[in-house]
């Protein structure tokens, strides 16, 4: 079974079946579960949870408090900011036109998932896309272009069905969340917070 030097990763929980390649960075409070593989030069923040059979490819950056469910591969070129949720078996790509006989490792495209975004089970994020802050990608959706902040994206190809509150519920036409009280306004096709707070340590936005 793989052995991980606990002195190099203090307060990190790594299952005995997981592989950790060095050098890499793993923040305190992070858990890495069965049969997962963290490759060299990757950076994982604090308080993350990597489920079973998760692969983190070289040079990937993952922020703090990121939840990655079972059977997800985070390929080189992908950046996950803080508080991102990756649902079970969702898919990233990093080459737009793969061919087995052609080596395109120098053509990896950057995919950015911004703070607080959620990606549902079995959705696909085509490389080169940016998913905005607190966006919500529905299960099975296929994202092939940039996603605005707070957008609820559904379908193949994905399109904006509605706006999502920071708390994850779909906003009504008033853009006032009945679940948590956050309120927003739509300006030129974007959603902007008027009053938004998720916990007592945060300041209410102006």
Secondary structure, DSSP 8 states (H G I E B T S, - for coil): -----TTTSTT-EE-TT-EE-SS-EE-TT-EE-TT-EE-TT-EE-TT-EE-TT-EE-TT-EE-SS-EE-TT-EE-TTEEE-TT-EE-TT-EE---SS-BTTB--GGG---EEE-TT-EE-TT-EE-TT-EE-TT-EE-TT-EE-S-B-TTEEEETTTTEEEEEB-TTS-B--TT-B-TTT--EEEEETTEEEEEE--SSTTS----
